[in-house]
Amino acid sequence: MKMTTDAIRTVAVLGAGTMGNGIAHVFARCGYTVILRDVEESFLDRARDSIAKNLDREVKKGKIAEGDKAKIISRVHATTDLSQLRAPISPSKRCPNAWT
């Protein structure tokens, strides 16, 4: 079975820092389900807050509707559990060399 980019509906982002939460935000805003993975729950909490604040700014600027914010946030599934990445995914962030 050949996979096409149109068949990808779930992506994983490894690392919830500034770059990772930004990538997760964009994918979720585009309709993808996102698995955001990091090693500590506190990093994930910070990422969720950052995504929410960025979406608030987009609502304020009229880029998205207020009702879309909750839908976008619901697409981001934050986890510290590496086993959550077993579903077919499309790599969206290069892993640090220490992980390879």
C-alpha positions in Angstrom: 0.0 0.0 0.0 1.5 3.3 -1.1 0.9 6.2 1.3 0.3 9.7 -0.1 0.5 13.0 1.8 -3.3 13.3 1.4 -3.7 10.1 3.5 -1.8 11.7 6.5 -4.3 12.9 9.2 -2.1 12.5 12.3 1.3 13.9 12.9 3.7 13.7 15.8 5.9 16.5 17.1 8.7 15.6 19.3 9.5 18.3 21.7 7.1 20.9 23.0 9.4 23.9 23.2 9.0 27.1 21.2 9.5 25.4 17.8 7.6 22.2 18.7 4.5 24.0 20.0 4.5 26.3 17.0 4.6 23.3 14.6 1.9 21.6 16.6 -0.2 24.8 16.4 0.1 25.1 12.7 -0.7 21.4 12.0 -3.7 21.5 14.3 -4.9 24.7 12.7 -4.8 23.0 9.3 -7.0 20.2 10.6 -4.5 17.5 11.5 -4.6 15.5 14.7 -1.3 16.2 16.6 0.5 14.1 19.1 2.8 16.5 21.0 5.4 14.5 22.9 7.9 15.7 25.5 9.7 14.2 28.5 8.0 16.3 31.2 4.4 17.2 31.8 5.5 20.8 32.7 6.9 21.3 29.2 3.6 20.2 27.8 1.6 22.5 30.1 3.7 25.4 28.9 3.2 24.4 25.2 -0.6 24.2 25.7 -0.6 27.6 27.3 1.5 29.0 24.5 -0.8 27.5 21.8 -3.9 28.9 23.5 -2.3 32.4 23.8 -1.3 32.4 20.1 -4.8 31.3 19.1 -6.2 34.1 21.3 -4.1 36.6 19.3 -5.3 35.1 16.0 -9.0 35.5 17.2 -8.3 39.1 18.2 -6.8 39.8 14.8 -9.7 38.2 13.0 -7.6 35.4 11.5 -9.8 32.7 13.1 -13.2 32.6 14.6 -13.6 32.3 18.4 -15.4 29.0 17.9 -12.5 27.5 16.0 -10.1 27.9 18.9 -11.6 25.0 20.9 -11.6 22.8 17.8 -8.0 23.5 17.1 -6.9 22.9 20.7 -8.9 19.7 20.8 -6.7 18.3 18.0 -3.5 18.6 20.1 -2.9 15.5 22.2 0.0 16.1 24.6 1.8 13.2 26.1 5.0 12.0 27.8 4.2 8.4 26.8 6.4 7.4 24.0 4.1 4.5 23.2 1.5 7.0 21.9 3.7 7.4 18.8 3.0 3.9 17.5 0.2 5.0 15.1 1.3 5.9 11.6 2.8 9.3 11.7 4.7 11.8 9.5 7.9 13.2 11.1 7.6 16.9 11.4 10.6 17.8 13.6 14.1 16.3 13.4 15.1 14.3 16.4 18.2 15.6 18.3 21.3 13.5 17.4 21.3 12.2 21.0 18.1 10.3 20.2 19.4 8.5 17.1 
